Amino acid sequence: MDNLMTTINGWLLNPNSLRILFILLSGGAMLALGLGLSYVLLGSTDPVRRRLAANGPTADGDGRLRLTIQTLVGPVSEWVLPKSEVERSKLTKHLTYAGFRSPIALQVFYCIKVALVLILPAIVLVVAQWFPELPTSRLLLMMGMGAGLGLIAPSSVVDRMMENRLRTLRRAFPDALDLLVVCVEAGLGLSAAIQRVADELVVSHPELARELALVNAEVRAGVDRGHALRNLADRTGLDDIRGLVSLLIQTMRFGTSVADALRVYSEEFRDRRMQKAEEEAAKIGTKLIFPLVFCLFPAFFVVAIGPAVIRLIDVFGQLAK
């Protein structure tokens, strides 16, 4: 066993062996890239997929683009998608929260990730041709870092987009709730009130206006109103909207007044916002400890005690003489 480990270590430390390993890894990456491109080309030339793309319901440009993307990524999606249903559902939920509700969003996401994993090391390999003095071990390390970046970057971008969209919806919800209360108390029905709120918020808060308009679109298409409201909560992922949806569903189920229920929820929501603001204000004192200790106190000590320290140094210097 020791002889085997010694042989393996000697083989890895040999520059020629590293060069052979580099060639094998590069060839494997190029082979994987070629197989992926071949699958894409085969999918685009498949007569069944071309007929679906040509004769499908593609009246608008978005639908035509969606079918084109589905035709391209369809053959390779089964190879790149995760096998775990839990992971698929979790990532689908994140993509929905980020604003990607297309049925092929998950497929496109993983195809982009695989493409970056293959393309970034290839770019590093091409750029390395201008640096012939670069060691093979460092080149392999940089290629591995490029592959890792391609694996992590799409998920990071989706998480950042999800956080930004949730923050935008959270800021827009109080205005939408106030308008909804006013419209319902003015005599409008729930569907008409939601549509009026969506029309009013289309300029100031387009994301939430689009979600509210989609609720009415689903209801007009024949979806049950309660199910359409649940879909709103699932698409946004906000606890405030989920609480409002639960309140509206219970109101419709028991036949109580929607205006009274919305007024009570609006008051409770304002109380929660005030409690949240008070909580954040109470944390300020604790958060200011570190800036005070490391930034303000040293400058204060220098200004207040510095002259006395300098005078003491002068006095002790004169005594020493």
Secondary structure, 3 states (H helix, E strand, C coil): CHHHHHHHHHHHHCHHHHHHHHHHHHHHHHHHHHHHHHHHHHHHHCHHHHHHHHHCCCCCHHHHHHHHHHHHHHHHHHHHCCCCHHHHHHHHHHHHHCCCCCCCHHHHHHHHHHHHHHHHHHHHHHHHHHCCCCCHHHHHHHHHHHHHHHHHHHHHHHHHHHHHHHHHHHHHHHHHHHHHHHHHHCCCCHHHHHHHHHHHCCCCCHHHHHHHHHHHHHHHCCCCHHHHHHHHHHHHCCHHHHHHHHHHHHHHHHCCCHHHHHHHHHHHHHHHHHHHHHHHHHCHHHHCHHHHHHHHHHHHHHHHHHHHHHHHHHHHHHHHC
